[in-house]
Amino acid sequence: MFEENIFGLVPKKDLLDIGYDVTRPNEPADQLFGDIKTDNLLAYWETMSSEYNLPVMAQYHAFDTVTRKTIRRPIDTKNIEKGLIKVKIPTTERLQQLLDRGVVAQTALEKRVLDDGFTVSEEVFTRSKVAKNEVLATGKMTIKENNLDITIDYGVPQDNVNLTLDFGAGAEKPLFEQLEDLLAAATEKGVNINGIYTSKAMLSAMRKDSSLQKAVNGYVMDGQILRDSAFRAFMNEELNINRIIVNDNQYSLPLTEGSDGRPVTSARRFYPVDKITFFAGDGKIGDGLWGDPPTVRANNFMAGATDAAASKSSPFVYVSQYVENDPVIVWTKAEGLFVPVLFNPTALFIATKTATIGEG
């Protein structure tokens, strides 16, 4: 029924199509971070300090004079080794449960094997989405799991990530003026912000803010929540923010086994409820860089492909199987090398919601 007469082991070619579809239509971070496959284990990207992003002016010259020479702006080249994400699941355990329930058709059993492949590849994809959202929320990426403790610093200036928006009655300035100040500070650094990435709760707090309500509808509408369409139109017309992306999606940490033997989920938000990220650009602000995991290099994963064109393309996440003999278990494993990078770290501004209590 199966490859090499090993229960649960399917031909490698049946696994090749898993792991290509990395973009999720319902994942907001994919609107700002692309996904690119690269051959190198190291991810390279270039950054430029914010002061050098300002346009530099040439000068008028008198005829027949020596041309003034400009100075090349310094570019820092950074690199980091892509992190290995991997997970496995015991496939034979699932097949034995199906047999005990009377499922014996080969096509049904093979489908369950492929389902295992899709399950573990989806978990790898999910970890990449968590990484993208962490960069958007903090300007950094951390890997603190499985005895790893790594922080990837993209060079987002501290002044850009320590911002706050005060919604409290005791705030020094109305929220509208705080937004104006933030955007003006970005403009002085050569960044023209035109988008925000945040939670629905943060947007609701802005729509309930008195200063924004007055700015849109006048004093008579103070205390009445802004319609979403009116809020978006105002942000576009007055603050030039024409992209508003909301992320309230959730994921689970790795499943654990409960006292009843059933899996236990640990829900987390992809993006914090009290954060708001300001960015510049009409397209992507970064890319998720994928690479071939060690298994591919060691086992020549694509060697079984019969189509010559297939050997030239490879999935973002590789799904493979291996057998343990004592006890006999077929494991289905998904793995990929991944790290997100920012095109322009100095063009990211991140604020946290606060609320200063007013007097009285």
Backbone hydrogen bonds, N-H to C=O, Kabsch-Sander energy under -0.5 kcal/mol:
donor,donor_aa,acceptor,acceptor_aa,energy
3,E,9,L,-2.5
5,N,2,F,-1.9
6,I,3,E,-2.1
7,F,5,N,-0.6
9,L,6,I,-2.2
10,V,8,G,-0.6
14,D,11,P,-1.6
15,L,12,K,-1.7
16,L,12,K,-0.7
16,L,13,K,-0.6
18,I,15,L,-1.3
20,Y,17,D,-0.8
22,V,20,Y,-1.6
27,E,24,R,-2.0
30,D,27,E,-1.5
31,Q,28,P,-2.0
32,L,29,A,-1.4
33,F,29,A,-2.1
34,G,286,G,-1.9
36,I,288,G,-3.0
38,T,36,I,-0.5
38,T,290,W,-3.2
43,A,80,I,-2.9
44,Y,42,L,-0.5
45,W,78,K,-2.1
47,T,76,D,-2.7
52,Y,49,S,-1.6
53,N,50,S,-1.6
54,L,51,E,-0.6
65,T,62,A,-0.8
76,D,47,T,-2.5
77,T,75,I,-0.5
78,K,45,W,-2.9
78,K,76,D,-0.6
80,I,43,A,-1.5
82,K,41,L,-2.6
83,G,338,F,-1.5
85,I,83,G,-0.6
85,I,336,G,-2.9
87,V,334,A,-2.1
89,I,332,T,-1.9
91,T,89,I,-1.0
91,T,330,V,-2.1
92,T,330,V,-1.0
94,R,90,P,-0.9
95,L,91,T,-2.0
96,Q,92,T,-2.4
97,Q,93,E,-1.5
98,L,94,R,-1.8
99,L,95,L,-2.4
100,D,96,Q,-2.1
101,R,97,Q,-0.9
101,R,98,L,-0.6
102,G,99,L,-1.7
103,V,98,L,-2.6
104,V,102,G,-0.8
109,L,105,A,-2.1
110,E,106,Q,-2.8
111,K,107,T,-2.0
112,R,108,A,-1.6
113,V,109,L,-1.6
114,L,110,E,-2.2
115,D,111,K,-2.4
116,D,112,R,-1.8
117,G,113,V,-1.5
118,F,114,L,-2.3
119,T,115,D,-2.4
120,V,116,D,-2.3
121,S,117,G,-2.0
122,E,118,F,-2.1
123,E,119,T,-1.4
124,V,120,V,-1.6
125,F,121,S,-2.4
126,T,122,E,-2.5
127,R,123,E,-1.7
128,S,124,V,-1.5
129,K,125,F,-1.7
130,V,126,T,-2.2
131,A,127,R,-1.9
132,K,128,S,-2.1
133,N,129,K,-2.3
134,E,130,V,-2.0
135,V,131,A,-2.0
136,L,132,K,-1.9
137,A,133,N,-1.9
138,T,134,E,-2.2
139,G,134,E,-0.5
139,G,135,V,-2.1
140,K,134,E,-0.6
141,M,152,I,-1.7
143,I,150,I,-3.1
148,L,145,E,-1.3
150,I,143,I,-2.2
152,I,141,M,-3.6
153,D,151,T,-0.7
154,Y,139,G,-0.9
154,Y,152,I,-0.6
160,N,157,P,-1.4
161,V,157,P,-0.8
161,V,158,Q,-0.8
162,N,158,Q,-1.5
163,L,350,I,-1.3
165,L,352,T,-2.1
167,F,165,L,-0.7
167,F,354,T,-3.0
170,G,356,T,-3.0
171,A,168,G,-1.5
178,Q,174,P,-2.0
179,L,175,L,-2.5
180,E,176,F,-2.0
181,D,177,E,-2.5
182,L,178,Q,-2.3
183,L,179,L,-2.4
184,A,180,E,-2.3
185,A,181,D,-2.4
186,A,182,L,-1.8
187,T,183,L,-2.2
188,E,184,A,-2.0
189,K,185,A,-0.8
189,K,186,A,-0.8
190,G,187,T,-1.9
191,V,186,A,-2.5
192,N,190,G,-0.5
193,I,191,V,-0.9
194,N,279,F,-2.0
195,G,279,F,-1.6
196,I,243,R,-2.5
197,Y,277,T,-2.3
198,T,245,I,-2.4
199,S,275,K,-0.7
203,L,199,S,-1.9
204,S,200,K,-2.5
205,A,201,A,-2.1
206,M,202,M,-1.9
207,R,203,L,-2.4
208,K,204,S,-1.4
209,D,206,M,-1.0
213,Q,209,D,-2.2
214,K,210,S,-2.6
215,A,211,S,-1.9
216,V,212,L,-1.9
217,N,213,Q,-2.8
218,G,214,K,-2.0
221,M,218,G,-1.4
222,D,219,Y,-1.5
224,Q,221,M,-2.1
225,I,223,G,-0.5
226,L,207,R,-2.0
231,F,227,R,-2.6
232,R,228,D,-2.5
233,A,229,S,-2.1
234,F,230,A,-2.3
235,M,231,F,-2.5
236,N,232,R,-1.9
237,E,233,A,-2.8
238,E,234,F,-3.0
239,L,234,F,-0.7
239,L,235,M,-1.0
240,N,236,N,-0.8
241,I,235,M,-2.6
242,N,194,N,-1.4
242,N,240,N,-0.9
243,R,194,N,-1.4
245,I,196,I,-2.7
245,I,243,R,-0.5
247,N,198,T,-2.5
251,Y,268,R,-2.5
253,L,266,S,-2.2
256,T,264,V,-1.7
258,G,256,T,-0.5
258,G,262,R,-2.7
261,G,258,G,-1.9
264,V,256,T,-3.4
268,R,251,Y,-2.7
270,F,249,N,-2.1
275,K,272,P,-0.8
276,I,351,A,-2.1
277,T,197,Y,-2.8
278,F,349,F,-3.8
279,F,195,G,-2.4
285,I,32,L,-2.7
286,G,32,L,-1.4
287,D,341,V,-1.8
288,G,34,G,-2.8
289,L,287,D,-0.7
289,L,339,V,-2.8
290,W,36,I,-3.2
290,W,288,G,-0.5
291,G,337,L,-1.8
296,V,293,P,-1.1
297,R,293,P,-1.1
298,A,294,P,-2.5
299,N,295,T,-2.7
300,N,296,V,-1.4
301,F,296,V,-0.8
303,A,300,N,-2.1
304,G,301,F,-0.7
305,A,302,M,-2.0
308,A,306,T,-0.5
310,A,307,D,-0.5
311,S,307,D,-1.0
312,K,309,A,-1.2
313,S,309,A,-0.5
313,S,310,A,-1.1
316,F,19,G,-1.7
317,V,19,G,-1.4
318,Y,335,E,-2.7
320,S,333,K,-2.6
322,Y,331,W,-1.7
324,E,329,I,-2.8
326,D,327,P,-0.7
329,I,324,E,-2.2
329,I,327,P,-0.7
331,W,322,Y,-2.8
331,W,329,I,-0.6
332,T,89,I,-2.6
333,K,320,S,-3.1
333,K,331,W,-0.5
334,A,87,V,-2.7
335,E,318,Y,-1.9
336,G,85,I,-2.3
337,L,291,G,-1.7
338,F,83,G,-2.8
339,V,289,L,-1.6
341,V,287,D,-2.7
343,F,285,I,-2.6
344,N,285,I,-0.6
347,A,344,N,-2.1
348,L,345,P,-1.2
349,F,278,F,-2.4
350,I,160,N,-3.2
351,A,276,I,-2.8
352,T,163,L,-1.9
353,K,274,D,-2.9
354,T,165,L,-2.4
